[in-house]
Structure formats: structure tokens, C-alpha cells
Amino acid sequence: MTGHLDITVHQIYGATDAAVVFAVSKKDPKFHTSVIVGIDLDNKKIGDVGAYEGSVEGAITTGLYVMAYKKDSPHM
């Protein structure tokens, strides 16, 4: 199952046949993450999008914890 996330891309770094894209969510839960986007330069096409295992899910989970415990923390 895939979902839709409303994000803003704030950095892109080139890599061999790919780009590393850093993004931040626009809505709750707030999180920062990165993904690797494959690039086929010969055919000018975007390839697969991937991430290190669990990195996107972990970022979203952290954002959910912040939302859940925001009222309990005097610093938020």
C-alpha cells in the first residue's frame, strides 16, 4: 500500500545515476527525511525511488510521537 505525503523538497544532491532528495512534511505529522531517486540520464527518465530501510517510517513515527506527547512537555 502506498500513500500520499504533502512535502517540500529543500535539498537535492547528485549521485551516480541518482539524486538524494531531502524533504520536510508540510502538514502534521511534521518530519524530515530523505529518499534516493534513480535517474536514467540517457533516456531522461526518473527511475525507482527508495530509502534506507525504515528511515521514512521512522521519521513519520517520530513526528507522531511529538504530536502525541506535545502537551506533556514543558519545552514544546
Long-range contacts (C-beta under 8 A, 24 or more apart in sequence): 17-41, 17-47, 18-47, 25-63, 28-63, 28-67, 29-60, 29-63, 29-64, 29-66, 29-67, 30-63, 30-66, 31-59, 31-60, 31-62, 31-63, 32-59, 33-59, 33-60
